[in-house]
Amino acid sequence: MEQTTPLFRWIEAYQLGIQEFDTHHQKLVQLLNSSYDAFLNNMHPHSLATILDELSDYTQYHFSAEEAWMADQNYPNRAEHQVQHDSFKAKLAELQQARQKVDTALNAELFSFLADWLAAHILESDAAYGAYTRENASRCSNNSSSTDPSTQKTT
């Protein structure tokens, strides 16, 4: 597969200072870029579906971990944040459905939306809970009991 210019470039400004979620965000960016590369290179539909499914599964894992952390820390903007997550998941589901269509412009538009949404979400909404964590350091823990599925070895 030919390497293309990444749809989403990771920059230091995306760091929240919460290692677990910074790692999650980097993985989401990598999966989004892999999906986009597969799309641009006209990868076999089954292979593209597999990559998009991995992106969807990891997105669900990450959002669940964030939402659990927010509940545990009594984060005041949790409900609004969850609505934003639901919006992203809906668009990702739309992309998974659209991948079967030949409408290249629609698929490119959906990928662009997902990348723009993720960047803005990390810089604004996620940065807000990063700031909340720093301001409430004595009450907030950076530890989570969830296990990142991307670090699990399959046998």
ChimeraX attribute file (.defattr): number of C-alpha atoms within 10 A of each C-alpha:
attribute: neighborCount
match mode: 1-to-1
recipient: residues
	/A:1	9
	/A:2	8
	/A:3	10
	/A:4	13
	/A:5	10
	/A:6	14
	/A:7	19
	/A:8	19
	/A:9	12
	/A:10	14
	/A:11	9
	/A:12	6
	/A:13	10
	/A:14	18
	/A:15	19
	/A:16	22
	/A:17	14
	/A:18	16
	/A:19	12
	/A:20	17
	/A:21	20
	/A:22	16
	/A:23	15
	/A:24	20
	/A:25	21
	/A:26	16
	/A:27	17
	/A:28	21
	/A:29	21
	/A:30	18
	/A:31	20
	/A:32	24
	/A:33	21
	/A:34	20
	/A:35	24
	/A:36	25
	/A:37	20
	/A:38	22
	/A:39	22
	/A:40	16
	/A:41	14
	/A:42	12
	/A:43	14
	/A:44	10
	/A:45	13
	/A:46	10
	/A:47	14
	/A:48	22
	/A:49	19
	/A:50	12
	/A:51	19
	/A:52	24
	/A:53	17
	/A:54	17
	/A:55	22
	/A:56	19
	/A:57	12
	/A:58	19
	/A:59	21
	/A:60	15
	/A:61	17
	/A:62	23
	/A:63	18
	/A:64	15
	/A:65	20
	/A:66	22
	/A:67	17
	/A:68	16
	/A:69	21
	/A:70	20
	/A:71	14
	/A:72	13
	/A:73	17
	/A:74	12
	/A:75	17
	/A:76	12
	/A:77	13
	/A:78	19
	/A:79	13
	/A:80	11
	/A:81	20
	/A:82	16
	/A:83	11
	/A:84	15
	/A:85	20
	/A:86	14
	/A:87	13
	/A:88	18
	/A:89	17
	/A:90	12
	/A:91	16
	/A:92	21
	/A:93	14
	/A:94	13
	/A:95	20
	/A:96	18
	/A:97	12
	/A:98	15
	/A:99	18
	/A:100	13
	/A:101	11
	/A:102	9
	/A:103	10
	/A:104	13
	/A:105	9
	/A:106	14
	/A:107	22
	/A:108	15
	/A:109	12
	/A:110	19
	/A:111	22
	/A:112	15
	/A:113	15
	/A:114	20
	/A:115	20
	/A:116	13
	/A:117	16
	/A:118	20
	/A:119	20
	/A:120	14
	/A:121	18
	/A:122	19
	/A:123	15
	/A:124	13
	/A:125	15
	/A:126	21
	/A:127	18
	/A:128	16
	/A:129	23
	/A:130	18
	/A:131	14
	/A:132	15
	/A:133	21
	/A:134	15
	/A:135	11
	/A:136	12
	/A:137	11
	/A:138	8
	/A:139	11
	/A:140	17
	/A:141	13
	/A:142	12
	/A:143	10
	/A:144	14
	/A:145	8
	/A:146	13
	/A:147	10
	/A:148	15
	/A:149	12
	/A:150	11
	/A:151	7
	/A:152	8
	/A:153	6
	/A:154	5
	/A:155	3
